[in-house]
Amino acid sequence: MPLQVSDYSWQQTKTAVFLSLPLKGVCVRDTDVFCTENYLKVNFPPFLFEAFLYAPIDDENSKAKVGNDTIVFTLYKKEAAMWESLSVTGVDKEMMQRIREKSILQAQERAKEATEAKAAAKREDQKYALSVMMKIEEEERKKIEDMKENERIKATKELEAWKEYQRKAEEQKKIEREEKLCQKEKQIKEERKKLKSKSLTRNSASRNLAAKGRNSENIFTEKLKEDSIPAPRSVGSIKINFTPRVFPTALRESQVAEEEEWLHKQAEARRAMNTDIPELCDLKEEEKNPEWLKDKGNKLFATENYLAAINAYNLAIRLNNKIPLLYLNRAACHLKLKNLHKAIEDSSKEFCSLEGIE
């Protein structure tokens, strides 16, 4: 059961009531104060104070000060008048309960209104902030559009200036071409005049020669014949280069028979190879050797790069189809790639090559 506090003091003026409520050890943290127009409640366990006020007060502007084991209330009256007492006299329990419930409902309504007002103020703030942001974005958009328009105008002016410059350059070139053509025409006319003058001089000279006798003509023809006889040939020497030896060893140290046999085998191998393959023009000299391609395919097979190994064996077979191991190795690659039909085909070709059957 809470302890009802009855030891209090109060004073009043026409506009305010000053209430002093002594509570030992009271502090703001543990004190619950509930105040409405007609009801005042202080709960500081185990102490409880209730006052059913004589007249309505302005609870929104009223104040409470907690400290020094005392709570001092400053309650402002709604109507300026002197009260006969702090609490209403002759109040029964039912009336007290009704006043409490009414005060709670008033407090709830006031809290609801305050919450709605706060929410409305928040919405207004958000609306205002949104309008401000939209205004700022509109200004930024307008600024960007103005910048774009200015850049477009600037680019258009630069383009027009470049076109004008090109047009003037073309006109200048056209004028220069016309001047060159005029100069060439003048040169051609001058050359024609020179040729015409030369032809006139030649005609006059030919007429003078024709006026001379036959003897002079025979002397001229004999002189031309003497000038057309060629001079005798001069003495000289011709240098002959011999084909170098394939083996750069001295003749006394070389074995001519073995060298000739090796050259003969190389010639037969070149004749056996298909040298008309278009891919050979892009290959190095060692890449045109079937044995080198076979070794390359074996290395690729060892690294499980079966498709590249098949390509190496294919080119080797095109160069020389008389090597059975090429078919056998290619069949192994097809077997790894699950190409069973091609594996069987290459195995059959390898068998026919061993038997000498085509």
FENMO-V592510 format. One record per helix or strand. SS is the DSSP state (~ for helix, > for strand). FROM is the first residue (numbers start at 0). TO is the last residue. If there is no record, write none. Layout:
ss=SS from=FROM to=TO
ss=SS from=FROM to=TO
//
This chain:
ss=> from=2 to=3
ss=> from=7 to=11
ss=> from=15 to=21
ss=> from=31 to=34
ss=> from=38 to=43
ss=> from=46 to=52
ss=> from=56 to=56
ss=> from=62 to=66
ss=> from=69 to=76
ss=> from=86 to=86
ss=~ from=92 to=209
ss=~ from=213 to=226
ss=~ from=255 to=271
ss=~ from=277 to=281
ss=~ from=285 to=287
ss=~ from=289 to=301
ss=~ from=305 to=318
ss=~ from=323 to=335
ss=~ from=339 to=354
//
